[in-house]
């Protein structure tokens, strides 16, 4: 059985005009704290693979632990944040996301449904022959909606908002024999804008 930790990125410097913001100062601090925690809890870095959404906020969250371990981070398009519907401008994305949170996955557009399918397909293929016979841990640095999509898929629950993962929270999955299982939800945000 392999472990997959879906790690939400640190606090991002979001802007209605920047499609790929990096981390705030607090976000960088969160990423360094996360690295220290991962180093303590995962003593064998050779048994760990680092994977990240290509978005700056996710890559910057992965960087401190990658640097400490001297490992590379594999950029993976399959775990990028959910695409906006055609015609929804960047300035309107926040409002669209808030509406999406009270909806169902089955109501998404074909583009978004394909995005969702790509995530689960990618995670399942991590159970590849090169990892057979050894337990491996995959750290996947990704996004709020990616994590909720995976949790909903495992639970067979059509609701979009399964929970509100906090910055740098870790949602733990197990992967084996072609099956994904949910072990533990990550730490949730307790107040403020629950998705920002």
C-alpha positions as CSV (number, residue, x, y, z in Angstrom):
1,X,0.0,0.0,0.0
2,X,1.2,3.5,-0.8
3,X,0.4,6.7,1.0
4,X,-0.7,9.8,-0.8
5,X,-0.7,13.1,1.1
6,X,-2.7,15.8,-0.7
7,X,-1.2,19.0,0.6
8,X,-3.0,22.3,0.0
9,X,-0.6,25.2,-0.9
10,X,0.3,27.9,1.6
11,X,-1.5,31.3,1.7
12,X,-1.4,32.9,-1.8
13,X,-1.2,36.6,-2.7
14,X,-4.5,36.4,-4.7
15,X,-5.5,39.1,-7.0
16,X,-8.4,39.5,-9.5
17,X,-5.8,40.3,-12.2
18,X,-3.1,37.6,-11.5
19,X,-3.9,34.1,-12.7
20,X,-0.8,32.6,-11.1
21,X,0.0,34.4,-7.8
22,X,2.8,33.2,-5.6
23,X,2.8,32.8,-1.8
24,X,2.5,35.7,0.6
25,X,5.1,36.2,3.3
26,X,2.9,34.1,5.7
27,X,2.5,31.5,2.9
28,X,6.3,31.1,2.7
29,X,6.5,30.7,6.5
30,X,3.8,28.1,6.3
31,X,5.8,26.2,3.6
32,X,8.9,26.2,5.8
33,X,7.0,25.0,8.9
34,X,5.4,22.3,6.7
35,X,8.9,21.2,5.5
36,X,10.1,20.8,9.1
37,X,7.1,18.7,10.0
38,X,7.4,16.5,6.9
39,X,11.1,15.9,7.6
40,X,10.3,14.8,11.2
41,X,7.4,12.5,10.1
42,X,8.9,11.0,7.0
43,X,12.5,9.9,8.0
44,X,13.2,8.2,4.6
45,X,13.2,10.7,1.8
46,X,14.2,8.0,-0.7
47,X,10.8,6.5,-0.2
48,X,9.0,9.8,-1.0
49,X,8.1,11.4,-4.4
50,X,7.3,15.1,-4.6
51,X,4.6,16.1,-7.1
52,X,3.1,19.5,-7.6
53,X,0.5,21.5,-9.5
54,X,2.4,23.8,-11.9
55,X,0.8,26.8,-10.2
56,X,3.4,29.0,-8.4
57,X,1.7,28.8,-5.0
58,X,1.9,25.0,-5.1
59,X,5.4,24.8,-6.4
60,X,6.6,27.4,-3.8
61,X,5.0,25.3,-1.1
62,X,6.9,22.2,-2.2
63,X,10.2,24.0,-2.5
64,X,11.4,24.1,1.1
65,X,11.1,20.3,1.6
66,X,12.5,19.6,-1.8
67,X,15.5,21.8,-1.0
68,X,16.1,20.2,2.4
69,X,15.9,16.7,0.9
70,X,17.8,17.6,-2.3
71,X,14.9,16.2,-4.4
72,X,13.2,17.5,-7.5
73,X,9.5,18.3,-7.7
74,X,7.6,16.8,-10.6
75,X,5.2,19.3,-12.1
76,X,1.9,17.6,-12.9
77,X,-1.0,19.3,-14.9
78,X,-3.5,16.7,-13.6
79,X,-3.5,18.2,-10.1
80,X,-3.9,21.9,-11.2
81,X,-6.8,24.0,-9.8
82,X,-10.2,23.6,-11.4
83,X,-10.6,25.5,-14.7
84,X,-13.2,28.3,-14.9
85,X,-16.1,27.8,-17.3
86,X,-15.6,29.4,-20.7
87,X,-16.6,33.1,-20.5
88,X,-15.9,33.5,-16.8
89,X,-13.3,36.2,-16.5
90,X,-10.5,36.1,-13.8
91,X,-12.2,39.0,-12.0
92,X,-15.4,36.8,-11.7
93,X,-13.7,33.6,-10.7
94,X,-14.0,34.1,-6.9
95,X,-17.8,34.6,-7.2
96,X,-18.1,31.5,-9.4
97,X,-16.1,29.4,-6.9
98,X,-18.4,30.5,-4.0
99,X,-21.4,29.5,-6.0
100,X,-19.8,26.2,-7.0
101,X,-19.2,25.3,-3.3
102,X,-22.9,24.9,-2.7
103,X,-23.4,22.8,-5.8
104,X,-22.8,19.3,-7.1
105,X,-20.0,17.9,-9.1
106,X,-22.4,16.4,-11.6
107,X,-23.5,19.9,-12.6
108,X,-20.1,20.8,-14.0
109,X,-19.3,21.5,-17.6
110,X,-17.6,18.8,-19.7
111,X,-14.3,20.6,-19.4
112,X,-14.5,20.5,-15.6
113,X,-15.7,16.9,-15.5
114,X,-12.7,15.9,-17.6
115,X,-10.4,17.8,-15.2
116,X,-11.9,15.8,-12.4
117,X,-11.5,12.5,-14.2
118,X,-7.9,13.4,-14.9
119,X,-7.1,13.8,-11.2
120,X,-8.4,10.4,-10.2
121,X,-6.8,8.7,-13.1
122,X,-3.5,10.2,-12.3
123,X,-3.7,9.2,-8.6
124,X,-4.6,5.6,-9.5
125,X,-1.7,5.3,-11.9
126,X,0.8,6.1,-9.0
127,X,0.3,2.4,-8.1
128,X,2.8,1.6,-10.9
129,X,5.0,-1.5,-11.3
130,X,8.2,0.5,-10.3
131,X,6.7,0.9,-6.8
132,X,5.5,-2.7,-6.3
133,X,6.9,-4.5,-3.3
134,X,7.8,-1.3,-1.4
135,X,5.6,1.1,0.4
136,X,6.0,4.6,-1.1
137,X,4.7,8.0,-0.1
138,X,3.6,10.6,-2.6
139,X,3.4,14.2,-1.5
140,X,1.0,16.0,-3.9
141,X,1.1,19.8,-3.5
142,X,-2.2,21.0,-4.9
143,X,-5.4,23.0,-4.4
144,X,-8.6,23.3,-2.4
145,X,-10.9,22.0,-5.2
146,X,-8.5,19.2,-6.2
147,X,-8.6,17.9,-2.6
148,X,-12.4,18.2,-2.4
149,X,-12.8,16.4,-5.7
150,X,-10.8,13.4,-4.6
151,X,-12.5,13.2,-1.3
152,X,-15.9,13.4,-2.9
153,X,-14.9,10.7,-5.4
154,X,-13.7,8.3,-2.7
155,X,-16.9,8.9,-0.7
156,X,-19.2,8.6,-3.7
157,X,-20.7,12.0,-2.6
158,X,-21.8,14.4,-5.3
159,X,-21.5,17.6,-3.1
160,X,-18.6,19.8,-4.1
161,X,-17.7,21.1,-0.7
162,X,-16.7,18.0,1.4
163,X,-14.6,20.1,3.8
164,X,-12.5,23.3,3.9
165,X,-8.8,22.3,4.0
166,X,-6.6,24.9,5.6
167,X,-3.3,26.1,4.0
168,X,-0.6,23.3,4.1
169,X,-3.1,20.8,5.5
170,X,-2.5,17.2,4.6
171,X,-5.3,14.9,3.5
172,X,-4.1,11.3,3.7
173,X,-5.0,8.6,1.3
174,X,-4.0,4.9,0.8
175,X,-3.5,3.4,-2.6
176,X,-3.4,-0.3,-3.3
177,X,-4.8,-2.8,-5.7
178,X,-6.2,0.0,-7.9
179,X,-8.2,1.4,-5.0
180,X,-8.0,4.8,-3.3
181,X,-9.0,5.0,0.4
182,X,-9.4,8.0,2.6
183,X,-7.5,7.7,5.9
184,X,-7.7,11.2,7.3
185,X,-9.0,14.6,6.3
186,X,-6.5,17.5,6.6
187,X,-6.8,20.3,9.1
188,X,-9.8,22.6,8.3
189,X,-9.9,26.4,8.2
190,X,-11.9,27.7,11.1
191,X,-12.8,31.2,10.1
192,X,-12.5,34.0,7.5
193,X,-12.8,33.3,3.8
194,X,-12.8,29.5,3.9
195,X,-11.5,29.0,0.3
196,X,-9.1,32.0,-0.1
